Amino acid sequence: MEQYETAYLEAIVDNLAASVASGMREGATDVDLVESEDRLTASGRLWVRGYLTSRLSTFRAGTRGNPNLSQEDHEYIAEFVDEHQAGFAAQLYS
């Protein structure tokens, strides 16, 4: 993953956590997504992974002309969500 792509994911966490949480509330009404104020459930983490995967794929299509993500990209996103889940959980918990 390129450094600017990592910066893009960081910008999503920094600037869109409330918007992502709103989408999670609306899109998954029958599933518990937040475990505590700083932790998402497994379903919550999967939801955010899917969201970030979609955003990164769209971003990559625009910058590289190819939206495909590698296995390493998916692994990076999984680790990224695990590390940043507190910000999303806090938005959902409030």
Backbone torsions as a table, in degrees:
resi	resn	phi	psi	omega
1	MET	NA	136.7	-179.2
2	GLU	-75.1	155.3	-178.7
3	GLN	-60.8	-38.5	179.9
4	TYR	-68.6	-26.1	176.6
5	GLU	-73.1	-39.4	174.9
6	THR	-62.6	-42.5	177.4
7	ALA	-62.0	-36.6	177.3
8	TYR	-62.0	-45.3	178.2
9	LEU	-63.3	-41.9	177.3
10	GLU	-60.5	-40.3	179.5
11	ALA	-63.8	-35.6	177.1
12	ILE	-62.9	-46.7	179.1
13	VAL	-61.6	-44.6	-176.5
14	ASP	-70.4	-34.8	-170.6
15	ASN	-112.3	-20.5	-173.4
16	LEU	-120.8	12.7	-177.7
17	ALA	-57.9	-41.9	179.6
18	ALA	-66.1	-40.4	178.6
19	SER	-66.1	-42.0	177.5
20	VAL	-62.4	-44.8	179.2
21	ALA	-60.8	-39.7	177.5
22	SER	-61.3	-44.3	176.5
23	GLY	-62.9	-36.3	178.1
24	MET	-65.5	-42.5	179.2
25	ARG	-61.1	-44.1	-176.9
26	GLU	-74.4	-33.2	-173.2
27	GLY	-91.9	-11.2	-175.7
28	ALA	-140.3	62.5	-175.6
29	THR	-73.1	-21.7	-176.6
30	ASP	-102.4	10.0	-178.2
31	VAL	-128.5	135.6	174.2
32	ASP	-74.2	124.3	-178.1
33	LEU	-108.0	-21.6	-177.3
34	VAL	-118.0	132.3	-179.4
35	GLU	-94.2	-41.2	179.6
36	SER	-154.7	-177.4	-177.6
37	GLU	-61.4	-22.3	-179.0
38	ASP	-127.5	17.2	-177.7
39	ARG	-144.7	132.1	174.4
40	LEU	-89.0	156.9	171.5
41	THR	-74.4	172.8	176.5
42	ALA	-58.5	-40.1	178.1
43	SER	-64.9	-38.8	177.9
44	GLY	-64.2	-43.6	178.5
45	ARG	-64.3	-39.4	177.8
46	LEU	-64.7	-38.4	178.8
47	TRP	-61.6	-46.8	-179.4
48	VAL	-66.6	-38.7	176.6
49	ARG	-58.7	-45.1	178.7
50	GLY	-62.0	-42.5	179.1
51	TYR	-61.7	-49.6	-178.3
52	LEU	-67.6	-35.8	176.8
53	THR	-61.3	-44.4	179.0
54	SER	-62.8	-47.1	-179.4
55	ARG	-63.3	-44.0	-179.6
56	LEU	-65.6	-40.4	178.7
57	SER	-62.0	-42.6	177.8
58	THR	-65.2	-43.8	178.3
59	PHE	-60.8	-44.5	-178.7
60	ARG	-65.4	-38.6	177.9
61	ALA	-59.8	-39.8	179.9
62	GLY	-73.5	-31.2	-176.6
63	THR	-94.0	-31.3	-177.4
64	ARG	-113.5	-16.8	-176.5
65	GLY	83.9	3.9	-179.1
66	ASN	-138.8	116.4	-175.6
67	PRO	-82.3	-2.0	-172.9
68	ASN	-67.4	139.0	175.7
69	LEU	-111.4	143.3	179.4
70	SER	-85.8	170.9	174.7
71	GLN	-59.9	-37.6	178.2
72	GLU	-64.8	-37.6	176.8
73	ASP	-61.8	-44.3	179.4
74	HIS	-64.5	-39.5	177.4
75	GLU	-65.4	-39.5	177.8
76	TYR	-62.6	-44.9	179.7
77	ILE	-61.9	-41.8	178.5
78	ALA	-59.8	-46.7	178.3
79	GLU	-65.9	-39.1	179.4
80	PHE	-60.7	-45.4	179.2
81	VAL	-64.4	-43.3	178.3
82	ASP	-58.1	-40.3	-178.8
83	GLU	-74.2	-28.3	-173.7
84	HIS	-111.3	10.9	-175.6
85	GLN	-64.5	-24.2	-177.8
86	ALA	-61.0	-38.6	179.5
87	GLY	-64.9	-41.8	177.6
88	PHE	-70.5	-41.2	-180.0
89	ALA	-62.6	-41.0	179.8
90	ALA	-61.5	-39.1	178.4
91	GLN	-66.6	-38.0	179.7
92	LEU	-75.2	-34.7	-175.0
93	TYR	-70.3	-28.9	-176.0
94	SER	-71.4	NA	NA
